């Protein structure tokens, strides 16, 4: 039985969006941990809102390691976490849910590896 109702060659070709800033909304926030050190990390899923139909509705993940006192990067983690929260308009001591349904701008960059080129969120900016 065929998996699709059309030939793969008839499907639209995937194309990364151009690098740059896009309006977006955080649709999902998950608390998890890094693979290597098991440090706490929040993963935000941002969906682009654009007039461009090739970009509108596409989602990308942003991985943000939360401050850990034992880390050599603790001060930098504090500063970057504060910047993230301020850009999203989040005050106080936030819960994971506070990051969801927040409008923002995302800065996309294109990176490459042996498997090809990929769009990634480099930074989350204020709306």
N, CA, C and O atoms as a GROMACS GRO file, in nm:
protein
  508
    1UNK      N    1   0.085  -0.118   0.000
    1UNK     CA    2   0.000   0.000   0.000
    1UNK      C    3   0.089   0.125   0.000
    1UNK      O    4   0.185   0.133   0.077
    2UNK      N    5   0.057   0.218  -0.085
    2UNK     CA    6   0.135   0.342  -0.098
    2UNK      C    7   0.120   0.428   0.028
    2UNK      O    8   0.012   0.435   0.087
    3UNK      N    9   0.229   0.491   0.068
    3UNK     CA   10   0.226   0.579   0.185
    3UNK      C   11   0.164   0.714   0.155
    3UNK      O   12   0.107   0.776   0.245
    4UNK      N   13   0.175   0.762   0.032
    4UNK     CA   14   0.126   0.894  -0.007
    4UNK      C   15   0.030   0.881  -0.124
    4UNK      O   16   0.032   0.781  -0.196
    5UNK      N   17  -0.053   0.983  -0.142
    5UNK     CA   18  -0.146   0.982  -0.254
    5UNK      C   19  -0.088   1.054  -0.377
    5UNK      O   20  -0.162   1.087  -0.469
    6UNK      N   21   0.043   1.077  -0.378
    6UNK     CA   22   0.111   1.138  -0.493
    6UNK      C   23   0.255   1.091  -0.496
    6UNK      O   24   0.306   1.037  -0.397
    7UNK      N   25   0.320   1.112  -0.608
    7UNK     CA   26   0.462   1.079  -0.618
    7UNK      C   27   0.544   1.181  -0.540
    7UNK      O   28   0.509   1.298  -0.533
    8UNK      N   29   0.653   1.135  -0.482
    8UNK     CA   30   0.741   1.225  -0.407
    8UNK      C   31   0.790   1.339  -0.495
    8UNK      O   32   0.800   1.453  -0.448
    9UNK      N   33   0.819   1.313  -0.620
    9UNK     CA   34   0.865   1.417  -0.713
    9UNK      C   35   0.762   1.526  -0.737
    9UNK      O   36   0.799   1.635  -0.780
   10UNK      N   37   0.635   1.499  -0.711
   10UNK     CA   38   0.530   1.598  -0.728
   10UNK      C   39   0.509   1.685  -0.604
   10UNK      O   40   0.436   1.784  -0.608
   11UNK      N   41   0.574   1.647  -0.493
   11UNK     CA   42   0.559   1.725  -0.370
   11UNK      C   43   0.645   1.850  -0.378
   11UNK      O   44   0.749   1.851  -0.444
   12UNK      N   45   0.602   1.959  -0.309
   12UNK     CA   46   0.682   2.080  -0.312
   12UNK      C   47   0.819   2.057  -0.248
   12UNK      O   48   0.832   1.979  -0.153
   13UNK      N   49   0.919   2.124  -0.301
   13UNK     CA   50   1.055   2.111  -0.249
   13UNK      C   51   1.069   2.196  -0.123
   13UNK      O   52   1.022   2.310  -0.118
   14UNK      N   53   1.135   2.142  -0.021
   14UNK     CA   54   1.158   2.217   0.102
   14UNK      C   55   1.266   2.321   0.079
   14UNK      O   56   1.370   2.293   0.020
   15UNK      N   57   1.240   2.441   0.127
   15UNK     CA   58   1.337   2.549   0.116
   15UNK      C   59   1.343   2.622   0.251
   15UNK      O   60   1.240   2.658   0.307
   16UNK      N   61   1.464   2.642   0.301
   16UNK     CA   62   1.480   2.718   0.424
   16UNK      C   63   1.438   2.863   0.400
   16UNK      O   64   1.456   2.915   0.290
   17UNK      N   65   1.382   2.928   0.503
   17UNK     CA   66   1.352   3.071   0.488
   17UNK      C   67   1.483   3.149   0.482
   17UNK      O   68   1.588   3.099   0.519
   18UNK      N   69   1.475   3.272   0.435
   18UNK     CA   70   1.592   3.359   0.435
   18UNK      C   71   1.630   3.391   0.579
   18UNK      O   72   1.542   3.404   0.664
   19UNK      N   73   1.759   3.402   0.608
   19UNK     CA   74   1.797   3.443   0.743
   19UNK      C   75   1.747   3.584   0.770
   19UNK      O   76   1.736   3.666   0.679
   20UNK      N   77   1.717   3.613   0.897
   20UNK     CA   78   1.670   3.746   0.935
   20UNK      C   79   1.567   3.739   1.044
   20UNK      O   80   1.547   3.634   1.106
   21UNK      N   81   1.501   3.850   1.068
   21UNK     CA   82   1.402   3.861   1.175
   21UNK      C   83   1.261   3.832   1.123
   21UNK      O   84   1.225   3.870   1.012
   22UNK      N   85   1.182   3.765   1.207
   22UNK     CA   86   1.044   3.730   1.174
   22UNK      C   87   0.956   3.749   1.296
   22UNK      O   88   0.998   3.724   1.409
   23UNK      N   89   0.832   3.795   1.274
   23UNK     CA   90   0.732   3.797   1.380
   23UNK      C   91   0.695   3.653   1.411
   23UNK      O   92   0.684   3.570   1.321
   24UNK      N   93   0.674   3.624   1.541
   24UNK     CA   94   0.642   3.487   1.580
   24UNK      C   95   0.563   3.488   1.710
   24UNK      O   96   0.547   3.591   1.775
   25UNK      N   97   0.516   3.370   1.745
   25UNK     CA   98   0.451   3.349   1.874
   25UNK      C   99   0.507   3.220   1.932
   25UNK      O  100   0.524   3.120   1.862
   26UNK      N  101   0.534   3.222   2.062
   26UNK     CA  102   0.581   3.101   2.130
   26UNK      C  103   0.458   3.012   2.151
   26UNK      O  104   0.366   3.050   2.225
   27UNK      N  105   0.456   2.897   2.088
   27UNK     CA  106   0.340   2.808   2.097
   27UNK      C  107   0.358   2.698   2.200
   27UNK      O  108   0.260   2.637   2.244
   28UNK      N  109   0.483   2.672   2.240
   28UNK     CA  110   0.506   2.564   2.336
   28UNK      C  111   0.634   2.593   2.413
   28UNK      O  112   0.733   2.641   2.357
   29UNK      N  113   0.632   2.561   2.542
   29UNK     CA  114   0.750   2.573   2.627
   29UNK      C  115   0.763   2.443   2.706
   29UNK      O  116   0.666   2.397   2.767
   30UNK      N  117   0.881   2.385   2.704
   30UNK     CA  118   0.904   2.259   2.775
   30UNK      C  119   1.029   2.272   2.860
   30UNK      O  120   1.131   2.323   2.814
   31UNK      N  121   1.022   2.224   2.983
   31UNK     CA  122   1.139   2.217   3.068
   31UNK      C  123   1.202   2.080   3.049
   31UNK      O  124   1.136   1.978   3.064
   32UNK      N  125   1.329   2.079   3.018
   32UNK     CA  126   1.401   1.954   2.993
   32UNK      C  127   1.542   1.971   3.047
   32UNK      O  128   1.566   2.058   3.131
   33UNK      N  129   1.636   1.891   3.000
   33UNK     CA  130   1.774   1.904   3.044
   33UNK      C  131   1.869   1.875   2.929
   33UNK      O  132   1.833   1.807   2.833
   34UNK      N  133   1.989   1.928   2.940
   34UNK     CA  134   2.089   1.904   2.836
   34UNK      C  135   2.133   1.759   2.842
   34UNK      O  136   2.131   1.696   2.947
   35UNK      N  137   2.173   1.707   2.728
   35UNK     CA  138   2.215   1.567   2.720
   35UNK      C  139   2.344   1.541   2.796
   35UNK      O  140   2.355   1.443   2.869
   36UNK      N  141   2.441   1.629   2.778
   36UNK     CA  142   2.574   1.605   2.833
   36UNK      C  143   2.581   1.622   2.985
   36UNK      O  144   2.621   1.530   3.056
   37UNK      N  145   2.542   1.739   3.034
   37UNK     CA  146   2.559   1.769   3.176
   37UNK      C  147   2.432   1.758   3.259
   37UNK      O  148   2.434   1.772   3.381
   38UNK      N  149   2.319   1.732   3.191
   38UNK     CA  150   2.189   1.724   3.259
   38UNK      C  151   2.150   1.856   3.325
   38UNK      O  152   2.077   1.857   3.424
   39UNK      N  153   2.198   1.967   3.268
   39UNK     CA  154   2.160   2.099   3.319
   39UNK      C  155   2.018   2.132   3.275
   39UNK      O  156   1.975   2.088   3.169
   40UNK      N  157   1.943   2.209   3.356
   40UNK     CA  158   1.805   2.244   3.317
   40UNK      C  159   1.804   2.333   3.193
   40UNK      O  160   1.888   2.421   3.177
   41UNK      N  161   1.708   2.308   3.108
   41UNK     CA  162   1.698   2.381   2.983
   41UNK      C  163   1.551   2.398   2.948
   41UNK      O  164   1.470   2.309   2.971
   42UNK      N  165   1.518   2.514   2.893
   42UNK     CA  166   1.384   2.536   2.842
   42UNK      C  167   1.390   2.533   2.690
   42UNK      O  168   1.476   2.596   2.629
   43UNK      N  169   1.296   2.460   2.630
   43UNK     CA  170   1.287   2.452   2.485
   43UNK      C  171   1.160   2.525   2.444
   43UNK      O  172   1.049   2.487   2.484
   44UNK      N  173   1.177   2.630   2.365
   44UNK     CA  174   1.064   2.710   2.319
   44UNK      C  175   1.040   2.682   2.172
   44UNK      O  176   1.134   2.680   2.092
   45UNK      N  177   0.914   2.659   2.136
   45UNK     CA  178   0.876   2.641   1.996
   45UNK      C  179   0.809   2.770   1.950
   45UNK      O  180   0.708   2.812   2.008
   46UNK      N  181   0.864   2.831   1.847
   46UNK     CA  182   0.812   2.957   1.795
   46UNK      C  183   0.757   2.934   1.654
   46UNK      O  184   0.824   2.875   1.569
   47UNK      N  185   0.635   2.982   1.631
   47UNK     CA  186   0.570   2.972   1.499
   47UNK      C  187   0.572   3.109   1.433
   47UNK      O  188   0.529   3.208   1.493
   48UNK      N  189   0.620   3.113   1.311
   48UNK     CA  190   0.632   3.239   1.237
   48UNK      C  191   0.495   3.285   1.187
   48UNK      O  192   0.415   3.206   1.136
   49UNK      N  193   0.469   3.416   1.204
   49UNK     CA  194   0.351   3.482   1.149
   49UNK      C  195   0.400   3.576   1.039
   49UNK      O  196   0.464   3.677   1.068
   50UNK      N  197   0.370   3.543   0.914
   50UNK     CA  198   0.422   3.620   0.803
   50UNK      C  199   0.321   3.625   0.689
   50UNK      O  200   0.238   3.536   0.675
   51UNK      N  201   0.330   3.729   0.609
   51UNK     CA  202   0.248   3.739   0.488
   51UNK      C  203   0.301   3.646   0.379
   51UNK      O  204   0.229   3.615   0.284
   52UNK      N  205   0.424   3.601   0.394
   52UNK     CA  206   0.486   3.510   0.297
   52UNK      C  207   0.434   3.368   0.321
   52UNK      O  208   0.466   3.310   0.424
   53UNK      N  209   0.355   3.312   0.229
   53UNK     CA  210   0.298   3.179   0.252
   53UNK      C  211   0.402   3.068   0.263
   53UNK      O  212   0.374   2.962   0.320
   54UNK      N  213   0.523   3.090   0.209
   54UNK     CA  214   0.628   2.988   0.219
   54UNK      C  215   0.688   2.983   0.359
   54UNK      O  216   0.751   2.884   0.395
   55UNK      N  217   0.669   3.087   0.438
   55UNK     CA  218   0.728   3.097   0.571
   55UNK      C  219   0.621   3.091   0.680
   55UNK      O  220   0.644   3.036   0.788
   56UNK      N  221   0.504   3.147   0.653
   56UNK     CA  222   0.398   3.156   0.752
   56UNK      C  223   0.362   3.019   0.809
   56UNK      O  224   0.341   2.923   0.734
   57UNK      N  225   0.356   3.011   0.940
   57UNK     CA  226   0.315   2.887   1.006
   57UNK      C  227   0.428   2.789   1.032
   57UNK      O  228   0.407   2.688   1.099
   58UNK      N  229   0.547   2.816   0.981
   58UNK     CA  230   0.658   2.724   1.008
   58UNK      C  231   0.706   2.747   1.152
   58UNK      O  232   0.703   2.860   1.202
   59UNK      N  233   0.748   2.640   1.216
   59UNK     CA  234   0.791   2.645   1.355
   59UNK      C  235   0.936   2.603   1.369
   59UNK      O  236   0.987   2.519   1.296
   60UNK      N  237   1.000   2.666   1.466
   60UNK     CA  238   1.140   2.637   1.496
   60UNK      C  239   1.157   2.632   1.647
   60UNK      O  240   1.083   2.697   1.721
   61UNK      N  241   1.254   2.556   1.692
   61UNK     CA  242   1.280   2.543   1.835
   61UNK      C  243   1.399   2.629   1.876
   61UNK      O  244   1.494   2.650   1.800
   62UNK      N  245   1.390   2.678   1.999
   62UNK     CA  246   1.497   2.756   2.060
   62UNK      C  247   1.534   2.688   2.191
   62UNK      O  248   1.447   2.666   2.275
   63UNK      N  249   1.661   2.656   2.208
   63UNK     CA  250   1.709   2.584   2.325
   63UNK      C  251   1.785   2.681   2.414
   63UNK      O  252   1.885   2.740   2.373
   64UNK      N  253   1.737   2.698   2.537
   64UNK     CA  254   1.799   2.794   2.629
   64UNK      C  255   1.835   2.722   2.759
   64UNK      O  256   1.748   2.676   2.832
   65UNK      N  257   1.966   2.714   2.787
   65UNK     CA  258   2.013   2.652   2.911
   65UNK      C  259   1.993   2.751   3.025
   65UNK      O  260   2.035   2.867   3.017
   66UNK      N  261   1.928   2.704   3.131
   66UNK     CA  262   1.900   2.789   3.246
   66UNK      C  263   2.023   2.798   3.337
   66UNK      O  264   2.108   2.710   3.334
   67UNK      N  265   2.032   2.904   3.418
   67UNK     CA  266   2.150   2.922   3.503
   67UNK      C  267   2.167   2.807   3.603
   67UNK      O  268   2.073   2.763   3.668
   68UNK      N  269   2.292   2.762   3.613
   68UNK     CA  270   2.330   2.657   3.707
   68UNK      C  271   2.454   2.707   3.782
   68UNK      O  272   2.555   2.738   3.719
   69UNK      N  273   2.446   2.715   3.913
   69UNK     CA  274   2.556   2.772   3.992
   69UNK      C  275   2.688   2.700   3.973
   69UNK      O  276   2.794   2.763   3.980
   70UNK      N  277   2.685   2.570   3.948
   70UNK     CA  278   2.810   2.494   3.932
   70UNK      C  279   2.878   2.520   3.797
   70UNK      O  280   2.993   2.482   3.777
   71UNK      N  281   2.808   2.585   3.707
   71UNK     CA  282   2.858   2.606   3.572
   71UNK      C  283   2.965   2.716   3.568
   71UNK      O  284   2.957   2.815   3.641
   72UNK      N  285   3.064   2.696   3.481
   72UNK     CA  286   3.164   2.800   3.455
   72UNK      C  287   3.101   2.920   3.385
   72UNK      O  288   3.160   3.028   3.381
   73UNK      N  289   2.983   2.902   3.330
   73UNK     CA  290   2.915   3.006   3.254
   73UNK      C  291   2.797   3.067   3.329
   73UNK      O  292   2.709   3.128   3.268
   74UNK      N  293   2.795   3.052   3.460
   74UNK     CA  294   2.681   3.095   3.542
   74UNK      C  295   2.644   3.241   3.519
   74UNK      O  296   2.527   3.272   3.497
   75UNK      N  297   2.740   3.332   3.525
   75UNK     CA  298   2.710   3.475   3.508
   75UNK      C  299   2.654   3.503   3.368
   75UNK      O  300   2.561   3.582   3.354
   76UNK      N  301   2.711   3.440   3.267
   76UNK     CA  302   2.660   3.458   3.132
   76UNK      C  303   2.519   3.400   3.120
   76UNK      O  304   2.433   3.459   3.053
   77UNK      N  305   2.494   3.286   3.183
   77UNK     CA  306   2.360   3.225   3.180
   77UNK      C  307   2.258   3.316   3.248
   77UNK      O  308   2.145   3.329   3.200
   78UNK      N  309   2.297   3.378   3.360
   78UNK     CA  310   2.207   3.471   3.427
   78UNK      C  311   2.170   3.587   3.335
   78UNK      O  312   2.053   3.623   3.324
   79UNK      N  313   2.270   3.645   3.270
   79UNK     CA  314   2.247   3.760   3.182
   79UNK      C  315   2.161   3.722   3.062
   79UNK      O  316   2.071   3.797   3.025
   80UNK      N  317   2.188   3.607   3.000
   80UNK     CA  318   2.111   3.568   2.882
   80UNK      C  319   1.968   3.530   2.920
   80UNK      O  320   1.875   3.553   2.842
   81UNK      N  321   1.950   3.471   3.038
   81UNK     CA  322   1.814   3.436   3.082
   81UNK      C  323   1.736   3.563   3.113
   81UNK      O  324   1.618   3.572   3.079
   82UNK      N  325   1.800   3.659   3.177
   82UNK     CA  326   1.732   3.787   3.202
   82UNK      C  327   1.692   3.853   3.071
   82UNK      O  328   1.580   3.902   3.058
   83UNK      N  329   1.782   3.855   2.973
   83UNK     CA  330   1.752   3.916   2.842
   83UNK      C  331   1.635   3.845   2.775
   83UNK      O  332   1.547   3.910   2.720
   84UNK      N  333   1.633   3.712   2.780
   84UNK     CA  334   1.523   3.636   2.720
   84UNK      C  335   1.391   3.675   2.786
   84UNK      O  336   1.294   3.704   2.716
   85UNK      N  337   1.388   3.675   2.919
   85UNK     CA  338   1.264   3.708   2.990
   85UNK      C  339   1.220   3.851   2.961
   85UNK      O  340   1.102   3.877   2.938
   86UNK      N  341   1.314   3.944   2.962
   86UNK     CA  342   1.278   4.083   2.933
   86UNK      C  343   1.225   4.098   2.791
   86UNK      O  344   1.128   4.171   2.770
   87UNK      N  345   1.286   4.031   2.695
   87UNK     CA  346   1.238   4.038   2.556
   87UNK      C  347   1.098   3.984   2.541
   87UNK      O  348   1.022   4.028   2.454
   88UNK      N  349   1.062   3.889   2.625
   88UNK     CA  350   0.928   3.829   2.619
   88UNK      C  351   0.830   3.897   2.716
   88UNK      O  352   0.714   3.858   2.723
   89UNK      N  353   0.878   3.997   2.790
   89UNK     CA  354   0.790   4.068   2.884
   89UNK      C  355   0.754   3.985   3.006
   89UNK      O  356   0.646   4.001   3.061
   90UNK      N  357   0.843   3.897   3.048
   90UNK     CA  358   0.818   3.809   3.161
   90UNK      C  359   0.893   3.863   3.282
   90UNK      O  360   1.014   3.884   3.278
   91UNK      N  361   0.819   3.885   3.393
   91UNK     CA  362   0.876   3.938   3.516
   91UNK      C  363   0.877   3.833   3.626
   91UNK      O  364   0.818   3.726   3.612
   92UNK      N  365   0.945   3.866   3.734
   92UNK     CA  366   0.940   3.784   3.855
   92UNK      C  367   1.012   3.651   3.837
   92UNK      O  368   1.112   3.641   3.768
   93UNK      N  369   0.958   3.550   3.902
   93UNK     CA  370   1.012   3.415   3.898
   93UNK      C  371   0.917   3.329   3.814
   93UNK      O  372   0.823   3.271   3.868
   94UNK      N  373   0.940   3.321   3.682
   94UNK     CA  374   0.840   3.263   3.592
   94UNK      C  375   0.826   3.111   3.603
   94UNK      O  376   0.917   3.040   3.645
   95UNK      N  377   0.709   3.067   3.564
   95UNK     CA  378   0.679   2.925   3.545
   95UNK      C  379   0.697   2.896   3.396
   95UNK      O  380   0.698   2.988   3.315
   96UNK      N  381   0.710   2.771   3.361
   96UNK     CA  382   0.727   2.732   3.220
   96UNK      C  383   0.611   2.784   3.136
   96UNK      O  384   0.632   2.833   3.025
   97UNK      N  385   0.489   2.774   3.187
   97UNK     CA  386   0.369   2.818   3.113
   97UNK      C  387   0.371   2.966   3.080
   97UNK      O  388   0.305   3.008   2.985
   98UNK      N  389   0.446   3.046   3.156
   98UNK     CA  390   0.451   3.190   3.131
   98UNK      C  391   0.514   3.223   2.996
   98UNK      O  392   0.496   3.333   2.944
   99UNK      N  393   0.588   3.128   2.940
   99UNK     CA  394   0.655   3.150   2.812
   99UNK      C  395   0.564   3.121   2.692
   99UNK      O  396   0.596   3.159   2.580
  100UNK      N  397   0.452   3.055   2.716
  100UNK     CA  398   0.363   3.016   2.605
  100UNK      C  399   0.268   3.130   2.566
  100UNK      O  400   0.230   3.212   2.649
  101UNK      N  401   0.233   3.132   2.439
  101UNK     CA  402   0.140   3.229   2.381
  101UNK      C  403   0.191   3.372   2.394
  101UNK      O  404   0.113   3.466   2.411
  102UNK      N  405   0.322   3.388   2.385
  102UNK     CA  406   0.385   3.519   2.392
  102UNK      C  407   0.433   3.558   2.252
  102UNK      O  408   0.504   3.481   2.187
  103UNK      N  409   0.393   3.677   2.208
  103UNK     CA  410   0.439   3.726   2.078
  103UNK      C  411   0.582   3.778   2.091
  103UNK      O  412   0.620   3.833   2.194
  104UNK      N  413   0.659   3.758   1.986
  104UNK     CA  414   0.799   3.800   1.987
  104UNK      C  415   0.847   3.815   1.844
  104UNK      O  416   0.770   3.800   1.748
  105UNK      N  417   0.974   3.844   1.830
  105UNK     CA  418   1.042   3.838   1.702
  105UNK      C  419   1.154   3.738   1.720
  105UNK      O  420   1.214   3.729   1.827
  106UNK      N  421   1.180   3.662   1.615
  106UNK     CA  422   1.290   3.567   1.621
  106UNK      C  423   1.393   3.603   1.515
  106UNK      O  424   1.359   3.652   1.408
  107UNK      N  425   1.517   3.578   1.546
  107UNK     CA  426   1.626   3.597   1.452
  107UNK      C  427   1.669   3.460   1.404
  107UNK      O  428   1.726   3.382   1.480
  108UNK      N  429   1.641   3.431   1.275
  108UNK     CA  430   1.679   3.303   1.217
  108UNK      C  431   1.815   3.314   1.151
  108UNK      O  432   1.848   3.415   1.089
  109UNK      N  433   1.893   3.208   1.166
  109UNK     CA  434   2.020   3.197   1.095
  109UNK      C  435   2.020   3.062   1.024
  109UNK      O  436   1.948   2.971   1.062
  110UNK      N  437   2.100   3.051   0.922
  110UNK     CA  438   2.115   2.926   0.850
  110UNK      C  439   2.251   2.867   0.887
  110UNK      O  440   2.354   2.932   0.871
  111UNK      N  441   2.248   2.744   0.936
  111UNK     CA  442   2.371   2.672   0.969
  111UNK      C  443   2.378   2.548   0.881
  111UNK      O  444   2.277   2.504   0.826
  112UNK      N  445   2.495   2.492   0.870
  112UNK     CA  446   2.508   2.372   0.788
  112UNK      C  447   2.598   2.271   0.858
  112UNK      O  448   2.684   2.305   0.939
  113UNK      N  449   2.573   2.146   0.823
  113UNK     CA  450   2.658   2.035   0.868
  113UNK      C  451   2.661   1.933   0.755
  113UNK      O  452   2.622   1.963   0.642
  114UNK      N  453   2.707   1.815   0.784
  114UNK     CA  454   2.718   1.711   0.681
  114UNK      C  455   2.583   1.671   0.621
  114UNK      O  456   2.578   1.614   0.512
  115UNK      N  457   2.474   1.700   0.692
  115UNK     CA  458   2.340   1.662   0.645
  115UNK      C  459   2.270   1.772   0.567
  115UNK      O  460   2.158   1.752   0.519
  116UNK      N  461   2.333   1.889   0.554
  116UNK     CA  462   2.272   1.997   0.477
  116UNK      C  463   2.263   2.126   0.555
  116UNK      O  464   2.332   2.144   0.655
  117UNK      N  465   2.177   2.216   0.508
  117UNK     CA  466   2.156   2.346   0.572
  117UNK      C  467   2.027   2.344   0.651
  117UNK      O  468   1.928   2.281   0.612
  118UNK      N  469   2.029   2.416   0.766
  118UNK     CA  470   1.914   2.418   0.854
  118UNK      C  471   1.892   2.559   0.907
  118UNK      O  472   1.988   2.631   0.934
  119UNK      N  473   1.766   2.597   0.920
  119UNK     CA  474   1.731   2.724   0.983
  119UNK      C  475   1.720   2.701   1.133
  119UNK      O  476   1.658   2.605   1.178
  120UNK      N  477   1.780   2.789   1.210
  120UNK     CA  478   1.776   2.782   1.356
  120UNK      C  479   1.746   2.919   1.412
  120UNK      O  480   1.780   3.021   1.352
  121UNK      N  481   1.681   2.922   1.528
  121UNK     CA  482   1.662   3.048   1.598
  121UNK      C  483   1.791   3.083   1.668
  121UNK      O  484   1.838   3.008   1.754
  122UNK      N  485   1.849   3.195   1.632
  122UNK     CA  486   1.970   3.241   1.698
  122UNK      C  487   1.936   3.319   1.825
  122UNK      O  488   2.006   3.308   1.926
  123UNK      N  489   1.828   3.397   1.819
  123UNK     CA  490   1.792   3.480   1.932
  123UNK      C  491   1.643   3.507   1.929
  123UNK      O  492   1.582   3.514   1.823
  124UNK      N  493   1.585   3.524   2.047
  124UNK     CA  494   1.446   3.568   2.059
  124UNK      C  495   1.449   3.713   2.102
  124UNK      O  496   1.514   3.750   2.200
  125UNK      N  497   1.378   3.795   2.026
  125UNK     CA  498   1.379   3.940   2.046
  125UNK      C  499   1.242   3.989   2.092
  125UNK      O  500   1.142   3.917   2.081
  126UNK      N  501   1.237   4.110   2.143
  126UNK     CA  502   1.110   4.170   2.182
  126UNK      C  503   1.023   4.190   2.059
  126UNK      O  504   1.073   4.217   1.950
  127UNK      N  505   0.894   4.177   2.078
  127UNK     CA  506   0.797   4.194   1.968
  127UNK      C  507   0.796   4.336   1.918
  127UNK      O  508   0.720   4.368   1.825
   0.00000   0.00000   0.00000
